[in-house]
Amino acid sequence: MSLVKPVAPVAAGELGRVHFIGIGGAGMSGIARILLKRGVKVSGSDARGSAMVNELRELGALVHVGHAASHIKNVDTVVVSTAIRDSNPELGEALRQGLRVIPRAAALAAVMVGRSGIAIAGTHGKTTTSSMLTVALQKCGRDPSYCVGGQLVTTGLGADEGAGEVFVAEADESDGSFLMLAPEIAVVTNVEADHLDNYGDPQAVYDGFARFAERVGSTLVLCADDPGSAVLAAPARARGLRVRTYGESEGADLRVSGIEPDGFGVAFHVEGKGEVRLSVPGRHNALNATAALAVAEELGVPFDEFRDGLAAFTGAKRRFEAKGEAAGVAVFDSYAHHPTELAADLRAARDVVASFSGPSGRVIAVFQPHLYSRTRFFADEFGAALALADEAVVLDVYGAREDPEPGVSGALVAGKVPLPAERVAYAPERGAVPALVAGRARPGDIVLTMGAGDVTELGPLIVAALAAR
């Protein structure tokens, strides 16, 4: 996967008839949905059928299951997902016909043209922050269009066309594709080393975010607590951008204080503004919400109105998502796949279990490392983060697009967890995990499954194993 170079956005109206290769994916289907609602002719293909494919058909898309060159017919623009290989017959036919071929990020940029674009970027927190902003704006009657990296609990969708002028988009840095966006307002929640299989070294990651900041039109919102984000302020101001900072640090424009667990949620104070209560837990979510508040201020939304909108946010799929409860044990699922994300979610889990179970409640982490390269880069950090749990169960690596590496497995991470050996388990057989976890959990505990792979499927199975014991 090569890092994407910046390009000038093409308006959606200039795309003509659009064909999506890999239309069933979360990001691709969202853009297809928006185009369909704008009356654009859409076709596409995917390797398999799905509920999402059926939904797009109901909206008017012509969707094929399987890939074939014959599907590229009466098409002007072809959108390609990152999962599509150069050998794909539809891609080959599109190139043979000389059609416009663009990546997903360019299609996202196209549907943002003509709207007040807001892009949420950062190594962590961008899905939750963009989802919070979207839901709160909806509750405030602003009806934004949106395209985020997870499904909103309130709508069940990750993207939709709204009647308002605002377009909220999650900006993906993983392959540099956020450099195709040119938002009016952008948030950078934090900047840390990640996706080093693409970037090569941490400095290249920081340079990528600096280049992203250069594409912002009017306002840049930055976390004052995060060095990687805060360092973007000076060059942005030098360019004439309005810079707004948030966080617990002194001097932040929106300064957060008094962060406290509040049942399953969190309460905090924004100095000079007032008290905010969220229905999702964790200090990190207090900061995410304050980033959304900073954007709302730029849009002219009154604090009290937006605060009430934030209270309506109940989460996004796979972001500390409740999967069920049995035998007095609550099971949650998280997309966390970087050490910082694991640590934030495990601290939040500890706050929640303390609120409901007191000192007797424990946190059991079930972690599936994602990518061999990330596991190799961050094995020590993963181990340290998992020590925030009372017990840790580590699955084998979910390789995704990568081939296995000698010596890199879940055992590497399990061996780095500084807990007593009896409280750490390496579970290479995924099917054995539900019974293993059920055997370790006791009433009052929280089980948190974590990872960007198929570990998400284990939550209901763990609940069933708990109920059957």
HUZI-V15732 format. One record per residue. N is the residue number from 0. PHI is phi in radians with two decimals (none if undefined). Layout:
n-><N | N>
phi-><PHI | PHI>
This chain:
n-><0 | 1 | 2 | 3 | 4 | 5 | 6 | 7 | 8 | 9 | 10 | 11 | 12 | 13 | 14 | 15 | 16 | 17 | 18 | 19 | 20 | 21 | 22 | 23 | 24 | 25 | 26 | 27 | 28 | 29 | 30 | 31 | 32 | 33 | 34 | 35 | 36 | 37 | 38 | 39 | 40 | 41 | 42 | 43 | 44 | 45 | 46 | 47 | 48 | 49 | 50 | 51 | 52 | 53 | 54 | 55 | 56 | 57 | 58 | 59 | 60 | 61 | 62 | 63 | 64 | 65 | 66 | 67 | 68 | 69 | 70 | 71 | 72 | 73 | 74 | 75 | 76 | 77 | 78 | 79 | 80 | 81 | 82 | 83 | 84 | 85 | 86 | 87 | 88 | 89 | 90 | 91 | 92 | 93 | 94 | 95 | 96 | 97 | 98 | 99 | 100 | 101 | 102 | 103 | 104 | 105 | 106 | 107 | 108 | 109 | 110 | 111 | 112 | 113 | 114 | 115 | 116 | 117 | 118 | 119 | 120 | 121 | 122 | 123 | 124 | 125 | 126 | 127 | 128 | 129 | 130 | 131 | 132 | 133 | 134 | 135 | 136 | 137 | 138 | 139 | 140 | 141 | 142 | 143 | 144 | 145 | 146 | 147 | 148 | 149 | 150 | 151 | 152 | 153 | 154 | 155 | 156 | 157 | 158 | 159 | 160 | 161 | 162 | 163 | 164 | 165 | 166 | 167 | 168 | 169 | 170 | 171 | 172 | 173 | 174 | 175 | 176 | 177 | 178 | 179 | 180 | 181 | 182 | 183 | 184 | 185 | 186 | 187 | 188 | 189 | 190 | 191 | 192 | 193 | 194 | 195 | 196 | 197 | 198 | 199 | 200 | 201 | 202 | 203 | 204 | 205 | 206 | 207 | 208 | 209 | 210 | 211 | 212 | 213 | 214 | 215 | 216 | 217 | 218 | 219 | 220 | 221 | 222 | 223 | 224 | 225 | 226 | 227 | 228 | 229 | 230 | 231 | 232 | 233 | 234 | 235 | 236 | 237 | 238 | 239 | 240 | 241 | 242 | 243 | 244 | 245 | 246 | 247 | 248 | 249 | 250 | 251 | 252 | 253 | 254 | 255 | 256 | 257 | 258 | 259 | 260 | 261 | 262 | 263 | 264 | 265 | 266 | 267 | 268 | 269 | 270 | 271 | 272 | 273 | 274 | 275 | 276 | 277 | 278 | 279 | 280 | 281 | 282 | 283 | 284 | 285 | 286 | 287 | 288 | 289 | 290 | 291 | 292 | 293 | 294 | 295 | 296 | 297 | 298 | 299 | 300 | 301 | 302 | 303 | 304 | 305 | 306 | 307 | 308 | 309 | 310 | 311 | 312 | 313 | 314 | 315 | 316 | 317 | 318 | 319 | 320 | 321 | 322 | 323 | 324 | 325 | 326 | 327 | 328 | 329 | 330 | 331 | 332 | 333 | 334 | 335 | 336 | 337 | 338 | 339 | 340 | 341 | 342 | 343 | 344 | 345 | 346 | 347 | 348 | 349 | 350 | 351 | 352 | 353 | 354 | 355 | 356 | 357 | 358 | 359 | 360 | 361 | 362 | 363 | 364 | 365 | 366 | 367 | 368 | 369 | 370 | 371 | 372 | 373 | 374 | 375 | 376 | 377 | 378 | 379 | 380 | 381 | 382 | 383 | 384 | 385 | 386 | 387 | 388 | 389 | 390 | 391 | 392 | 393 | 394 | 395 | 396 | 397 | 398 | 399 | 400 | 401 | 402 | 403 | 404 | 405 | 406 | 407 | 408 | 409 | 410 | 411 | 412 | 413 | 414 | 415 | 416 | 417 | 418 | 419 | 420 | 421 | 422 | 423 | 424 | 425 | 426 | 427 | 428 | 429 | 430 | 431 | 432 | 433 | 434 | 435 | 436 | 437 | 438 | 439 | 440 | 441 | 442 | 443 | 444 | 445 | 446 | 447 | 448 | 449 | 450 | 451 | 452 | 453 | 454 | 455 | 456 | 457 | 458 | 459 | 460 | 461 | 462 | 463 | 464 | 465 | 466 | 467 | 468>
phi-><none | -1.61 | -1.20 | -1.44 | -1.63 | -1.09 | -2.42 | -1.34 | -1.11 | -1.76 | -1.13 | -1.02 | -1.16 | -1.60 | -1.35 | 1.20 | -1.43 | -2.00 | -2.04 | -1.84 | -1.59 | 1.65 | -1.17 | -1.39 | -1.16 | -1.02 | -1.25 | -1.17 | -1.11 | -1.11 | -1.17 | -1.03 | -1.03 | -1.11 | -1.09 | -1.06 | -1.22 | -1.58 | 1.52 | -1.39 | -1.29 | -2.23 | -2.26 | -3.14 | -2.57 | -2.61 | -1.15 | -2.59 | -1.30 | -2.87 | -1.06 | -1.15 | -1.05 | -1.11 | -1.15 | -1.14 | -1.06 | -1.12 | -1.43 | 2.02 | -1.38 | -1.65 | -2.09 | -1.76 | -1.67 | 1.70 | -1.97 | -2.68 | -1.03 | -1.14 | -1.28 | -1.54 | -2.51 | 0.99 | -2.18 | -1.88 | -2.30 | -2.03 | -1.83 | -2.06 | -1.40 | -1.17 | -1.42 | -1.45 | -1.55 | -1.06 | -1.40 | -1.04 | -1.15 | -1.23 | -1.09 | -1.04 | -1.19 | -1.09 | -1.18 | -1.09 | -1.38 | 1.28 | -1.32 | -1.24 | -2.05 | -2.31 | -1.37 | -0.96 | -1.09 | -1.19 | -1.17 | -1.09 | -1.04 | -1.12 | -1.30 | -1.49 | -1.04 | 1.56 | -1.92 | -1.39 | -1.37 | -2.15 | -1.97 | -1.85 | -2.08 | 2.55 | -1.14 | -2.36 | 1.54 | -1.24 | -1.14 | -1.14 | -1.11 | -1.17 | -1.20 | -1.01 | -1.05 | -1.10 | -1.10 | -1.12 | -1.14 | -1.06 | -1.15 | -1.53 | 1.41 | -1.49 | 0.77 | -1.30 | -1.36 | -2.70 | -2.60 | -2.13 | -1.50 | -2.59 | -1.39 | -1.26 | -1.11 | -1.20 | -1.99 | 1.31 | -2.09 | -1.80 | -2.80 | -2.92 | -1.58 | -1.92 | -1.52 | -1.39 | -1.48 | -1.57 | -2.19 | -1.73 | -2.31 | -1.40 | -1.82 | -1.56 | -1.60 | -0.98 | -2.05 | 1.43 | -1.23 | -1.15 | -1.31 | -1.56 | -1.56 | -2.39 | -1.34 | -1.29 | -2.15 | -2.38 | -2.01 | -2.10 | -1.25 | -3.03 | -2.38 | -2.39 | -1.16 | -2.88 | 0.95 | -1.22 | -1.14 | -1.68 | -1.43 | 1.65 | -2.66 | -1.01 | -1.06 | -1.14 | -1.12 | -1.08 | -1.10 | -1.08 | -1.18 | -1.09 | -1.19 | -1.08 | -1.04 | -1.21 | -1.64 | -1.39 | -1.47 | -2.36 | -2.34 | -2.11 | -1.82 | -2.26 | -1.46 | -1.20 | -1.41 | -1.84 | -1.02 | -1.17 | -1.40 | -1.07 | -1.18 | -1.35 | -1.15 | -1.06 | -1.10 | -1.15 | -1.12 | -1.09 | -1.39 | 1.67 | -1.29 | -1.39 | -2.03 | -2.13 | -1.98 | -2.51 | 2.45 | -1.51 | -1.20 | -1.08 | 1.59 | -1.14 | -1.09 | -1.99 | -1.62 | -1.70 | -2.57 | 1.09 | -1.23 | -2.44 | -1.03 | -2.43 | 1.13 | -1.39 | -1.94 | -2.57 | -2.09 | -2.78 | -2.08 | -1.83 | -1.04 | 1.41 | -2.07 | 2.66 | -1.49 | -2.25 | -2.17 | -2.00 | -1.68 | -2.17 | -1.57 | 1.87 | -1.00 | -1.07 | -1.33 | -1.06 | -1.21 | -1.03 | -1.13 | -1.23 | -1.06 | -1.11 | -1.07 | -1.07 | -1.14 | -1.03 | -1.04 | -1.15 | -1.54 | 1.43 | -1.48 | -1.04 | -0.99 | -1.06 | -1.15 | -1.25 | -1.02 | -1.14 | -1.12 | -1.10 | -1.10 | -1.45 | -1.35 | -1.95 | 2.08 | -2.19 | -0.96 | 1.20 | -2.01 | 0.92 | -1.52 | -1.19 | -1.90 | 2.52 | -2.53 | -2.74 | 0.95 | 1.36 | -2.00 | -1.72 | -2.06 | -2.21 | -2.29 | -2.42 | -1.43 | -0.89 | -2.48 | -2.16 | -0.93 | -1.10 | -1.20 | -1.02 | -1.09 | -1.10 | -1.22 | -1.23 | -1.13 | -1.10 | -1.07 | -1.17 | -1.08 | -1.16 | -1.16 | -1.19 | -1.17 | -1.76 | -2.09 | 1.24 | -1.18 | -1.40 | -1.28 | -2.16 | -1.99 | -1.94 | -1.65 | -2.07 | -2.04 | -1.98 | -1.03 | -2.05 | 1.36 | -1.15 | -1.12 | -1.14 | -1.09 | -1.13 | -1.13 | -2.12 | -0.99 | -1.08 | -1.18 | -1.06 | -1.04 | -1.11 | -1.13 | -1.18 | -1.18 | -1.28 | -1.53 | -1.45 | -2.44 | -2.30 | -2.05 | -1.96 | -1.48 | -1.32 | -1.19 | -1.56 | -1.29 | 0.90 | -1.45 | -1.78 | -1.48 | -1.02 | -2.03 | -1.00 | 1.41 | -1.92 | -2.67 | -1.07 | -1.08 | -1.08 | -1.25 | -0.99 | -1.23 | -1.72 | -1.42 | -1.45 | -2.04 | -0.94 | -0.97 | -1.23 | -1.81 | -2.25 | -2.27 | -1.71 | -2.14 | -1.21 | -1.63 | -1.01 | -1.13 | -1.50 | -1.15 | -0.97 | -1.17 | -1.06 | -1.19 | -1.04 | -1.26 | -1.64 | -1.35 | -2.42 | -0.92 | 1.68 | -1.44 | -2.04 | -1.88 | -2.16 | -1.49 | -2.43 | 2.52 | -1.67 | -1.79 | -1.48 | -1.03 | -1.04 | -1.30 | -1.38 | -0.92 | -1.06 | -1.21 | -1.18 | -1.04 | -1.12 | -1.16 | -1.13 | -1.16 | -1.56 | -1.34>
